[in-house]
Amino acid sequence: MPTGNTAHGRNKDVLSVGEVARRSGVAVSALHFYETKGLISSWRNSGGQRRFPRSVLRRVAVIKAAQRIGIPLSEIAEALAALPDGRSPTAADWQRLSDRWRANLNERIDKLIKLRDDLDGCIGCGCLSLESCPLRNPGDIAAEGGPGARLFDQAD
C-alpha cells in the first residue's frame, strides 16, 4: 500500500476515512459499511488509523450513482469485484456497468408501469381480495391455501 510522504509528511494519494467522507459526501459509517461489503478497501497505518487510496473516491461515486438508480449493493459489489486488481472504474468501465444495469432498470420500469396500470383497475373495487385482483391475488393463487384473507397476514 502507498507509504510515501510529501514534503508535508503526507502522501497526497492517501486519505483518512474522514477525508474520504468529506470529499465524497458519504458518512464515515457508510464507508465502514461499504468496506465490510467488499465495495472499498483500506489498510491501517503504523498508528492503526484507516487509510484509503485516493482512487476510492471514484469507487464511492460509482456506488452512490448505482444506488441512486436502485442497483442493490450485492450487484454493485459483483461489478466492482470484476474489475482487474480491484481498481477504480474508468469511463469505459462505467459504460459497461451502466449498459448492464440499463437492462435491469428497463425491466423494473416495465414492472412499475404495469403495477401503475393495474392499480387503476383496483381503485374502484376497494377490496383487493377478489379472484381477479392482479395485484394481491393474480390468477386466484390465494385459493390454493383455503378460504379467508390470510394473504394479508403474510409478509410481502
GROMACS elastic network, one bead per residue, 0.5 to 0.9 nm:
[ bonds ]
;  ai    aj funct       b0    kb
    1    42     6  0.89812   500
    1    43     6  0.75598   500
    1    53     6  0.82411   500
    2     5     6  0.89858   500
    2    11     6  0.77483   500
    2    13     6  0.76088   500
    2    14     6  0.69521   500
    2    53     6  0.75457   500
    3    10     6  0.88214   500
    3    11     6  0.70787   500
    3    14     6  0.82276   500
    3    45     6  0.85240   500
    4     9     6  0.86391   500
    4    10     6  0.75549   500
    4    11     6  0.56533   500
    5     8     6  0.73600   500
    5     9     6  0.50628   500
    5    12     6  0.79059   500
    6     9     6  0.52390   500
    6    10     6  0.51516   500
    6    11     6  0.53069   500
    6    12     6  0.71223   500
    7    10     6  0.73912   500
    7    11     6  0.88282   500
    8    11     6  0.83684   500
   10    13     6  0.85942   500
   10    14     6  0.76759   500
   11    14     6  0.54616   500
   11    15     6  0.81935   500
   12    15     6  0.74186   500
   12    54     6  0.77747   500
   13    52     6  0.84129   500
   13    53     6  0.58433   500
   13    55     6  0.78784   500
   14    51     6  0.63439   500
   14    52     6  0.56234   500
   14    54     6  0.54699   500
   14    55     6  0.88582   500
   15    18     6  0.79304   500
   15    19     6  0.57805   500
   15    20     6  0.62564   500
   15    50     6  0.86277   500
   15    51     6  0.55883   500
   15    52     6  0.51095   500
   15    53     6  0.61814   500
   15    54     6  0.60150   500
   15    56     6  0.89600   500
   16    19     6  0.51449   500
   16    20     6  0.63275   500
   16    21     6  0.86188   500
   16    49     6  0.76286   500
   16    50     6  0.62099   500
   16    52     6  0.62318   500
   16    53     6  0.89165   500
   17    20     6  0.50938   500
   17    21     6  0.61174   500
   17    22     6  0.86118   500
   17    28     6  0.65050   500
   17    31     6  0.76124   500
   17    32     6  0.86237   500
   17    42     6  0.88866   500
   17    49     6  0.86159   500
   17    50     6  0.63581   500
   17    51     6  0.64360   500
   17    52     6  0.69692   500
   18    21     6  0.50176   500
   18    22     6  0.60986   500
   18    23     6  0.85351   500
   18    27     6  0.86071   500
   18    28     6  0.65866   500
   19    22     6  0.50829   500
   19    23     6  0.59877   500
   19    24     6  0.82977   500
   20    23     6  0.52388   500
   20    24     6  0.57883   500
   20    25     6  0.80247   500
   20    26     6  0.78125   500
   20    27     6  0.89579   500
   20    28     6  0.80644   500
   20    31     6  0.82765   500
   20    52     6  0.77337   500
   20    54     6  0.80944   500
   20    56     6  0.78277   500
   20    57     6  0.67208   500
   20    60     6  0.89585   500
   21    24     6  0.53259   500
   21    25     6  0.55505   500
   21    27     6  0.54794   500
   21    28     6  0.55376   500
   21    30     6  0.87170   500
   21    31     6  0.73226   500
   22    25     6  0.53735   500
   22    26     6  0.70807   500
   22    27     6  0.79840   500
   22    28     6  0.87509   500
   23    26     6  0.80568   500
   23    57     6  0.76003   500
   24    27     6  0.85934   500
   24    57     6  0.62353   500
   24    58     6  0.87590   500
   24    60     6  0.69792   500
   24    61     6  0.71067   500
   26    29     6  0.83069   500
   26    30     6  0.64201   500
   26    31     6  0.69318   500
   26    60     6  0.81899   500
   26    64     6  0.87296   500
   27    30     6  0.51622   500
   27    31     6  0.64806   500
   27    32     6  0.88289   500
   28    31     6  0.50413   500
   28    32     6  0.63122   500
   28    33     6  0.86142   500
   29    32     6  0.50996   500
   29    33     6  0.61843   500
   29    34     6  0.86552   500
   30    34     6  0.60714   500
   30    35     6  0.85010   500
   31    34     6  0.50179   500
   31    35     6  0.61764   500
   31    36     6  0.87078   500
   31    40     6  0.78964   500
   31    60     6  0.83586   500
   32    35     6  0.50371   500
   32    36     6  0.63252   500
   32    37     6  0.87593   500
   32    40     6  0.88261   500
   33    36     6  0.51195   500
   33    37     6  0.63521   500
   33    38     6  0.87692   500
   33    39     6  0.87981   500
   34    37     6  0.50968   500
   34    38     6  0.63264   500
   34    39     6  0.52041   500
   34    40     6  0.60161   500
   34    41     6  0.83996   500
   34    60     6  0.86827   500
   34    63     6  0.89263   500
   34    73     6  0.87024   500
   35    38     6  0.50482   500
   35    39     6  0.56571   500
   35    41     6  0.55390   500
   35    42     6  0.77159   500
   36    39     6  0.76720   500
   36    40     6  0.82588   500
   36    41     6  0.85587   500
   37    40     6  0.79194   500
   37    73     6  0.80912   500
   37    74     6  0.81449   500
   37    77     6  0.73643   500
   38    41     6  0.68044   500
   38    77     6  0.66004   500
   38    80     6  0.89793   500
   38    81     6  0.81371   500
   39    59     6  0.78290   500
   39    60     6  0.83437   500
   39    63     6  0.79955   500
   39    73     6  0.83492   500
   39    76     6  0.75894   500
   39    77     6  0.53326   500
   39    78     6  0.87513   500
   39    80     6  0.68399   500
   39    81     6  0.77035   500
   40    52     6  0.86363   500
   40    56     6  0.67019   500
   40    59     6  0.71179   500
   40    60     6  0.77285   500
   40    77     6  0.89647   500
   40    80     6  0.88796   500
   40    86     6  0.86786   500
   41    51     6  0.88621   500
   41    52     6  0.69271   500
   41    53     6  0.85211   500
   41    56     6  0.79807   500
   42    50     6  0.62402   500
   42    51     6  0.53878   500
   42    53     6  0.73090   500
   42    56     6  0.89338   500
   43    48     6  0.87331   500
   43    49     6  0.80588   500
   43    50     6  0.56012   500
   43    51     6  0.53982   500
   43    52     6  0.67735   500
   44    47     6  0.74682   500
   44    48     6  0.50388   500
   44    49     6  0.51357   500
   44    51     6  0.58667   500
   44    52     6  0.88661   500
   45    48     6  0.51989   500
   45    49     6  0.54240   500
   45    50     6  0.65293   500
   45    51     6  0.66879   500
   46    49     6  0.74672   500
   47    50     6  0.89558   500
   52    55     6  0.80417   500
   52    56     6  0.65660   500
   53    56     6  0.57231   500
   53    57     6  0.83267   500
   54    57     6  0.61040   500
   54    58     6  0.83291   500
   55    58     6  0.57036   500
   55    59     6  0.69820   500
   55    87     6  0.78428   500
   55    88     6  0.60607   500
   56    60     6  0.61261   500
   56    61     6  0.85451   500
   56    87     6  0.86905   500
   56    88     6  0.67908   500
   57    60     6  0.51429   500
   57    61     6  0.61898   500
   57    62     6  0.87282   500
   57    88     6  0.85286   500
   58    62     6  0.62290   500
   58    63     6  0.85818   500
   58    88     6  0.61628   500
   58    89     6  0.70330   500
   58    90     6  0.86883   500
   59    62     6  0.51199   500
   59    63     6  0.61597   500
   59    64     6  0.86528   500
   59    80     6  0.80883   500
   59    87     6  0.84535   500
   59    88     6  0.54308   500
   59    89     6  0.66643   500
   60    64     6  0.61181   500
   60    65     6  0.85360   500
   61    64     6  0.51853   500
   61    65     6  0.61222   500
   61    66     6  0.85559   500
   62    65     6  0.50994   500
   62    66     6  0.60389   500
   62    67     6  0.84547   500
   62    76     6  0.86096   500
   62    88     6  0.89638   500
   62    89     6  0.77857   500
   62    94     6  0.78658   500
   63    66     6  0.52177   500
   63    67     6  0.60607   500
   63    68     6  0.85298   500
   63    71     6  0.89827   500
   63    73     6  0.79421   500
   63    76     6  0.66827   500
   63    77     6  0.86885   500
   64    67     6  0.50360   500
   64    68     6  0.60303   500
   64    69     6  0.88150   500
   65    68     6  0.50858   500
   65    69     6  0.66753   500
   65    70     6  0.89097   500
   65    71     6  0.89277   500
   66    69     6  0.53920   500
   66    70     6  0.64769   500
   66    71     6  0.53704   500
   66    72     6  0.80255   500
   66    73     6  0.84732   500
   66    76     6  0.70772   500
   66    98     6  0.84736   500
   66   101     6  0.84477   500
   67    71     6  0.51874   500
   67    72     6  0.66853   500
   67    73     6  0.72688   500
   67    76     6  0.82599   500
   68    71     6  0.75121   500
   69   105     6  0.77182   500
   70   105     6  0.80815   500
   71    74     6  0.83014   500
   71    75     6  0.65898   500
   71    76     6  0.67795   500
   71   101     6  0.74976   500
   71   104     6  0.84410   500
   71   105     6  0.83659   500
   72    75     6  0.54605   500
   72    76     6  0.64530   500
   72    77     6  0.87501   500
   73    77     6  0.59765   500
   73    78     6  0.85417   500
   74    77     6  0.50972   500
   74    78     6  0.62891   500
   74    79     6  0.87454   500
   75    78     6  0.50369   500
   75    79     6  0.62175   500
   75    80     6  0.86414   500
   76    79     6  0.51529   500
   76    80     6  0.61743   500
   76    81     6  0.84667   500
   77    80     6  0.51914   500
   77    81     6  0.59024   500
   77    82     6  0.85575   500
   78    81     6  0.51291   500
   78    82     6  0.63028   500
   79    82     6  0.53094   500
   79    83     6  0.71182   500
   79    97     6  0.70297   500
   80    83     6  0.55129   500
   80    84     6  0.89580   500
   80    86     6  0.68918   500
   80    87     6  0.81393   500
   80    88     6  0.78473   500
   80    89     6  0.76019   500
   81    84     6  0.78625   500
   81    85     6  0.84581   500
   81    86     6  0.60045   500
   81    87     6  0.88053   500
   82    85     6  0.86177   500
   82    86     6  0.74493   500
   83    86     6  0.53798   500
   83    87     6  0.61975   500
   83    88     6  0.76678   500
   83    89     6  0.73019   500
   83    93     6  0.80829   500
   84    87     6  0.62051   500
   86    89     6  0.89105   500
   87    90     6  0.88148   500
   88    93     6  0.88823   500
   89    92     6  0.77375   500
   89    93     6  0.52686   500
   89    94     6  0.61371   500
   90    94     6  0.61736   500
   90    95     6  0.86134   500
   91    94     6  0.50527   500
   91    95     6  0.62606   500
   91    96     6  0.88280   500
   92    95     6  0.50486   500
   92    96     6  0.64333   500
   92    97     6  0.86988   500
   93    96     6  0.51719   500
   93    97     6  0.61692   500
   93    98     6  0.85321   500
   94    98     6  0.58963   500
   94    99     6  0.83834   500
   95    98     6  0.51662   500
   95    99     6  0.60484   500
   95   100     6  0.85778   500
   96    99     6  0.51541   500
   96   100     6  0.62475   500
   96   101     6  0.86747   500
   97   100     6  0.51274   500
   97   101     6  0.61578   500
   97   102     6  0.84633   500
   98   102     6  0.57752   500
   98   103     6  0.88535   500
   99   102     6  0.50853   500
   99   103     6  0.70015   500
  100   103     6  0.60099   500
  100   104     6  0.72188   500
  101   104     6  0.50534   500
  101   105     6  0.61508   500
  101   106     6  0.86178   500
  102   106     6  0.60828   500
  102   107     6  0.85881   500
  103   106     6  0.50991   500
  103   107     6  0.62529   500
  103   108     6  0.87011   500
  104   107     6  0.52033   500
  104   108     6  0.63325   500
  104   109     6  0.86685   500
  105   108     6  0.50900   500
  105   109     6  0.60683   500
  105   110     6  0.85901   500
  106   110     6  0.61667   500
  106   111     6  0.86605   500
  107   110     6  0.51435   500
  107   111     6  0.63385   500
  107   112     6  0.87161   500
  108   111     6  0.50437   500
  108   112     6  0.61569   500
  108   113     6  0.86138   500
  109   112     6  0.50395   500
  109   113     6  0.61445   500
  109   114     6  0.85916   500
  110   113     6  0.51426   500
  110   114     6  0.62371   500
  110   115     6  0.85916   500
  111   114     6  0.50853   500
  111   115     6  0.60836   500
  111   116     6  0.85559   500
  112   116     6  0.60311   500
  112   117     6  0.85090   500
  113   116     6  0.50204   500
  113   117     6  0.61127   500
  113   118     6  0.85205   500
  114   117     6  0.50560   500
  114   118     6  0.59950   500
  114   119     6  0.83722   500
  115   118     6  0.50953   500
  115   119     6  0.59419   500
  115   120     6  0.87500   500
  115   134     6  0.87911   500
  115   135     6  0.74024   500
  116   119     6  0.50900   500
  116   120     6  0.66289   500
  117   120     6  0.54304   500
  117   121     6  0.72280   500
  118   121     6  0.53786   500
  118   122     6  0.68554   500
  118   133     6  0.86819   500
  118   134     6  0.66217   500
  118   135     6  0.69758   500
  119   122     6  0.51550   500
  119   123     6  0.64893   500
  119   134     6  0.84559   500
  119   135     6  0.73181   500
  120   123     6  0.55555   500
  120   124     6  0.79663   500
  121   124     6  0.66485   500
  121   125     6  0.75428   500
  121   133     6  0.86293   500
  121   134     6  0.88541   500
  122   125     6  0.51304   500
  122   126     6  0.63411   500
  122   127     6  0.80267   500
  122   128     6  0.69026   500
  122   133     6  0.72197   500
  122   134     6  0.84579   500
  122   135     6  0.82513   500
  123   126     6  0.58495   500
  123   127     6  0.89953   500
  124   127     6  0.89222   500
  125   128     6  0.71029   500
  125   130     6  0.84835   500
  126   129     6  0.87325   500
  127   130     6  0.69332   500
  127   133     6  0.88900   500
  128   131     6  0.89019   500
  128   132     6  0.89442   500
  128   133     6  0.59564   500
  128   134     6  0.86968   500
  128   135     6  0.74749   500
  128   136     6  0.62335   500
  128   137     6  0.77815   500
  129   132     6  0.81104   500
  129   133     6  0.63880   500
  129   136     6  0.69555   500
  129   137     6  0.67714   500
  129   140     6  0.89685   500
  129   149     6  0.73420   500
  129   151     6  0.87811   500
  130   133     6  0.53494   500
  130   136     6  0.88613   500
  130   137     6  0.74920   500
  130   140     6  0.79466   500
  131   134     6  0.85301   500
  131   137     6  0.66319   500
  131   138     6  0.75704   500
  131   139     6  0.69504   500
  131   141     6  0.84741   500
  131   142     6  0.85009   500
  131   143     6  0.83388   500
  132   135     6  0.89646   500
  132   137     6  0.71272   500
  132   138     6  0.66720   500
  132   139     6  0.66943   500
  132   140     6  0.66908   500
  133   136     6  0.60111   500
  133   137     6  0.53096   500
  133   138     6  0.58741   500
  133   139     6  0.79287   500
  133   140     6  0.77350   500
  134   137     6  0.58275   500
  134   139     6  0.73530   500
  134   140     6  0.87143   500
  135   138     6  0.62507   500
  136   140     6  0.89126   500
  136   142     6  0.87633   500
  136   151     6  0.78149   500
  136   152     6  0.85451   500
  137   140     6  0.51417   500
  137   141     6  0.59024   500
  137   142     6  0.60905   500
  137   143     6  0.88171   500
  137   151     6  0.82053   500
  138   141     6  0.62718   500
  138   142     6  0.83947   500
  139   142     6  0.84518   500
  140   143     6  0.57422   500
  140   144     6  0.79737   500
  141   144     6  0.58051   500
  141   145     6  0.79306   500
  142   145     6  0.56336   500
  142   146     6  0.72423   500
  142   147     6  0.82405   500
  142   148     6  0.88393   500
  142   149     6  0.82841   500
  142   150     6  0.81092   500
  142   151     6  0.66492   500
  143   146     6  0.53150   500
  143   147     6  0.65277   500
  143   148     6  0.86485   500
  144   147     6  0.85969   500
  145   148     6  0.87729   500
  145   150     6  0.82755   500
  145   151     6  0.89308   500
  146   150     6  0.87725   500
  147   150     6  0.81589   500
  148   151     6  0.82272   500
  149   152     6  0.60227   500
  149   153     6  0.75633   500
  150   153     6  0.51192   500
  150   154     6  0.68103   500
  151   154     6  0.55957   500
  151   155     6  0.85482   500
  152   155     6  0.77321   500
  152   156     6  0.86504   500
